[in-house]
Amino acid sequence: MSLIYKGKDLKKLFGLEMLTELTIENAVRDIETIEVPGRDGVILIDNDRYKDVTFSPKFIMWKKDTFVSFEEQQNALTNLMTGSYSYSEMTILANSNYTYMARVVDEVRITLDDEVSAEVEINFSLKPIKYITSGLVTVNLVNGAILNNTGKVPSNPMILLTGTGNVTLTIGSKTVVFKNITGGVVVDLEHKTVTNLDKNLPKWETLYTWPLPSLPVGGNKISWDNSSFKISMIPRWGVTV
């Protein structure tokens, strides 16, 4: 069993084979408990979110001839895993139906067994919502069509609006107004950003309504009032881990 992380198959690239059985705990709500003197039990405060999930697989790493030395192979692994502290896509097996958002926490621990093998432990923190992999592809929308959220939680998609001028986007009963768009914008509902199509410049000045809506579970009618615009979406259907 192997992991695919940041688009890299860790077994093929680094000879990593998972030693432990696959164990991922479910996501739990972030609940605070407050004890009040003279009152039985506790008061529960729901922070309206789920906590990240810890995932700490152990591997054995075999030396590969594609590296000059076993030491170079180890360095390449640690550089990939710790080169960024942000979340990246992770799948377990190539044919997985789900994609996790994972980041590496703490150090990558490598214990040499001999000159050709080592034990490796990597600690991940997983976002509490995992994506249905089929919902991570771009969908070209038809004005007025129903888009069905097949997940179990509201989704926060990435929406691409291509066109110039003003447009009002309607998702279910929610409207989002854009003005003075030049060429197009990308609206990332998960990260709450509005950028140009290259995603390297903020375009908040084009957004005239707030907050940005999510897509509830089930059918969502999507329409817009300017036919010169083309709209596509990466839906990000999800379920709790």
Secondary structure as GFF3:
##gff-version 3
##sequence-region A 1 241
A	DSSP	beta_strand	3	5	.	.	.	ID=ss1
A	DSSP	beta_strand	8	9	.	.	.	ID=ss2
A	DSSP	alpha_helix	10	14	.	.	.	ID=ss3
A	DSSP	beta_strand	16	18	.	.	.	ID=ss4
A	DSSP	beta_strand	29	34	.	.	.	ID=ss5
A	DSSP	beta_strand	43	50	.	.	.	ID=ss6
A	DSSP	beta_strand	53	55	.	.	.	ID=ss7
A	DSSP	beta_strand	58	62	.	.	.	ID=ss8
A	DSSP	alpha_helix	70	82	.	.	.	ID=ss9
A	DSSP	beta_strand	88	92	.	.	.	ID=ss10
A	DSSP	beta_strand	98	112	.	.	.	ID=ss11
A	DSSP	beta_strand	117	126	.	.	.	ID=ss12
A	DSSP	beta_strand	129	132	.	.	.	ID=ss13
A	DSSP	three_ten_helix	133	136	.	.	.	ID=ss14
A	DSSP	beta_strand	139	140	.	.	.	ID=ss15
A	DSSP	beta_strand	145	149	.	.	.	ID=ss16
A	DSSP	beta_strand	158	162	.	.	.	ID=ss17
A	DSSP	beta_strand	165	171	.	.	.	ID=ss18
A	DSSP	beta_strand	174	181	.	.	.	ID=ss19
A	DSSP	beta_strand	184	188	.	.	.	ID=ss20
A	DSSP	beta_strand	193	195	.	.	.	ID=ss21
A	DSSP	three_ten_helix	204	206	.	.	.	ID=ss22
A	DSSP	beta_strand	218	224	.	.	.	ID=ss23
A	DSSP	beta_strand	230	234	.	.	.	ID=ss24
A	DSSP	beta_strand	238	240	.	.	.	ID=ss25
###
